[in-house]
Structure formats: structure tokens, C-alpha cells
Amino acid sequence: MKKINTLFALLLFATAGVFAQTTWNLDKNHSNVQFNVTHMVVSEVNGSFKDFSGVVKSKTEDFNGADVEFTAKVASVNTDNEKRDGHLKSDDFFAAEKFPEVKFKGTLVKEGGKYVLKGNLTLRDVTKPVTFDVTYGGTVDTGNGVKAGFKLNGKINRLDYGLKWSNKLSNGEMVVGDQVEIVCKIELNKAA
């Protein structure tokens, strides 16, 4: 009976390690969330969100299959132009008062040796599936904790989310492009 109990205890310990989940918190001081959109056909305007948070939960060391959740506060949108920021917060674009958060929930997976982040992005209470290409920078033990780094890149069509404001130039081209590039540089801290 003692051997059976020992064997059962070893199996329990081994399976606990297999299903152990590690939580990683977004390091806001070393991360950024940016977007770029075509302006007047000939250039781009970029912006960012200054207030955001995120958590990654992974059962693997290489983050394959990790669950990702992210939230940005719309009122923190910043394009280095106060008038434009006010317009972006208005009902023409984000409607910050009515829809105060941008949310993402998805899974980080390896496909053919490359990482992709697949999930649902919610803007203005509209949820659509999105996919981001991901570069995994690796992990490092700093002596004060373990960090991991990622770069995400993807595109969405703003019209799909109800950001429908548009004016046309005299040549018929749009003042603001429909495609929005999203670029995130993320540093995570392993939870103690």
C-alpha cells in the first residue's frame, strides 16, 4: 500500500508541473501601443494609447498556447495634437465616453515556427476576430525577476468597428485611410 501511495504522490506531482500556469503582467513602463493611419493619401499619422494593461497566462516556457488579455483606455489616446486627440475621442471615431475601453482577448500560438496572436478585438462595442504577427524576443532573468519581450504587428479596417468619419479631398481620395496598422512593443514581468 505504501508503494501505491508513493507512486500516486509522484504522479500527482508530475501532472501538477505539466498543468502549472505562469502569469506574466505587462510592464507599462517598458511597453507601448501604437497605431498608424494614412492621412491625406501622401503621409501617415501615428498615435498611441498611454493608459493600458495586460496579462498573459502560459502553461509552456515558449508561450505557445498562452492566453492573452489586454485593455486600453480610449481617453488616453495621444497623437501629439490636442485638437486631433479630441476629435478621435468624439463620436466620429472612438466615442470615448460611451465606449471607454478597447479590449482584446486571444491566444498566442506557434504556426510553422512563427508566432501569431489570434483573438477578438472590441472597439466601440463591436467585436471582430483579428490576427497579429508576433516576434518573440525571448526571456531574461534580470536578477530582480524574469522578463519576456514581444513585438506585435497587424492591421484592422476602422470601418468594421464603426469608426466611420470620413471627408474627401478634391480629387475624391479620403482624408483618413480605412486601414489602421497596429504596432505593440510589449515587455512582460513574470509574476512572483
C-alpha positions in Angstrom: 0.0 0.0 0.0 2.9 2.4 0.8 4.3 1.9 -2.7 0.9 2.7 -4.3 0.7 5.9 -2.2 4.2 6.9 -3.2 3.5 6.2 -6.9 0.3 8.2 -6.7 2.1 11.1 -5.0 4.8 11.1 -7.7 2.1 11.0 -10.5 0.2 13.9 -8.8 3.4 16.0 -8.5 4.4 15.3 -12.2 1.0 16.2 -13.6 0.9 19.4 -11.4 4.0 20.5 -13.2 2.5 19.8 -16.6 -0.6 21.9 -15.9 1.2 24.7 -14.0 0.3 28.1 -15.3 2.6 31.1 -15.2 1.2 34.6 -15.1 3.0 37.4 -16.8 2.0 41.1 -16.2 2.5 43.8 -18.8 5.3 46.2 -17.8 3.7 49.5 -18.8 7.0 51.5 -18.3 8.7 49.4 -21.0 5.8 48.8 -23.4 3.9 50.8 -26.0 0.7 50.5 -28.0 0.8 52.5 -31.3 -1.3 52.9 -34.4 -0.6 54.4 -37.8 -3.1 55.5 -40.4 -2.8 57.1 -43.9 -3.5 60.9 -43.9 -4.3 62.9 -47.0 -3.1 59.9 -49.1 0.5 61.0 -49.0 1.6 60.6 -45.4 0.8 58.8 -42.1 -0.3 60.0 -38.7 0.7 57.9 -35.7 -0.7 57.8 -32.2 -0.7 55.7 -29.1 -2.6 54.8 -26.0 -0.9 55.9 -22.8 -3.1 54.0 -20.3 -3.2 50.2 -20.9 -2.9 46.9 -19.0 -2.5 43.3 -19.9 -1.8 39.8 -18.6 -0.5 36.7 -20.3 -1.1 33.2 -18.8 1.1 30.4 -20.2 1.4 26.7 -19.5 4.6 26.5 -21.6 8.0 28.1 -21.4 7.9 29.3 -25.0 4.4 30.9 -24.6 2.8 28.6 -27.2 -0.9 28.4 -26.4 -0.7 31.3 -23.9 -3.9 33.2 -23.1 -3.6 37.0 -23.6 -5.9 39.7 -22.3 -5.4 43.4 -23.0 -7.3 46.7 -22.2 -6.5 50.2 -23.3 -8.4 53.3 -22.1 -9.7 55.3 -25.0 -9.4 58.6 -23.2 -5.6 58.1 -23.2 -5.3 58.3 -27.0 -2.4 60.6 -27.9 -1.3 61.8 -31.3 0.7 64.8 -30.0 -2.1 67.1 -31.2 -4.7 68.1 -28.7 -7.4 69.0 -31.3 -6.9 65.7 -33.2 -7.0 63.8 -29.9 -10.3 65.5 -29.0 -11.7 64.5 -32.4 -10.6 60.9 -32.0 -12.4 60.7 -28.6 -15.6 62.1 -30.2 -18.4 60.1 -31.6 -16.8 60.5 -35.1 -14.2 57.9 -34.0 -13.8 56.1 -30.7 -16.8 57.7 -28.7 -14.7 57.6 -25.5 -17.5 58.5 -23.1 -19.8 55.8 -24.4 -17.1 53.2 -25.1 -14.2 53.9 -22.7 -12.1 50.8 -23.4 -10.5 48.9 -26.3 -10.3 45.2 -25.4 -8.5 42.2 -26.7 -8.7 38.5 -25.7 -6.9 35.8 -27.5 -4.3 33.1 -27.8 -0.6 33.2 -28.8 0.3 30.2 -31.0 3.3 29.0 -33.0 2.5 28.2 -36.6 5.3 26.9 -38.8 8.0 28.2 -36.4 6.4 31.7 -36.3 4.2 33.2 -33.6 0.8 34.7 -34.2 -1.7 36.2 -31.8 -5.3 35.3 -32.7 -8.3 36.6 -30.8 -11.1 39.1 -30.6 -10.7 42.9 -30.6 -13.5 45.0 -29.3 -13.8 48.7 -30.2 -17.0 50.8 -29.8 -18.8 47.6 -28.6 -18.0 45.8 -31.9 -16.1 42.6 -31.6 -14.2 41.1 -34.6 -11.6 38.4 -34.9 -8.1 39.7 -35.6 -4.6 38.2 -36.1 -1.3 39.8 -35.3 2.1 38.7 -36.4 4.4 38.3 -33.4 8.1 38.4 -32.9 9.1 36.8 -29.6 12.3 38.4 -28.3 12.9 35.7 -25.6 13.1 35.8 -21.8 15.8 37.0 -19.5 16.4 36.7 -15.7 17.4 40.1 -14.6 18.3 39.1 -11.1 15.3 41.0 -9.9 12.8 38.9 -11.8 12.2 37.3 -15.2 11.1 39.4 -18.2 9.9 38.4 -21.7 9.6 40.6 -24.8 7.3 40.6 -27.9 6.6 42.8 -30.9 3.1 42.6 -32.4 2.1 43.9 -35.8 -1.3 43.8 -37.6 -3.9 45.7 -39.4 -7.6 46.4 -39.0 -10.2 48.2 -41.0 -11.6 51.0 -38.9 -14.9 51.0 -40.7 -15.5 47.4 -39.4 -15.6 48.9 -35.9 -17.9 51.9 -36.5 -15.1 54.5 -36.9 -16.8 55.8 -40.0 -15.9 59.5 -40.1 -14.5 60.5 -43.5 -14.0 63.5 -45.6 -12.9 63.5 -49.2 -10.2 65.6 -50.8 -11.0 67.5 -54.0 -9.6 64.5 -56.0 -12.0 62.1 -54.3 -9.4 60.5 -52.1 -10.1 60.0 -48.4 -8.6 62.3 -45.8 -8.2 59.4 -43.4 -7.4 55.9 -44.6 -9.5 52.9 -43.7 -6.6 50.6 -42.8 -5.1 51.1 -39.4 -1.7 49.5 -38.6 -1.3 48.4 -35.0 2.2 48.0 -33.6 2.8 47.0 -30.0 6.2 46.5 -28.3 5.5 44.6 -25.1 7.6 43.7 -22.1 6.2 41.3 -19.5 7.2 40.6 -15.9 6.8 37.1 -14.6 4.5 37.2 -11.6 6.1 36.0 -8.3 
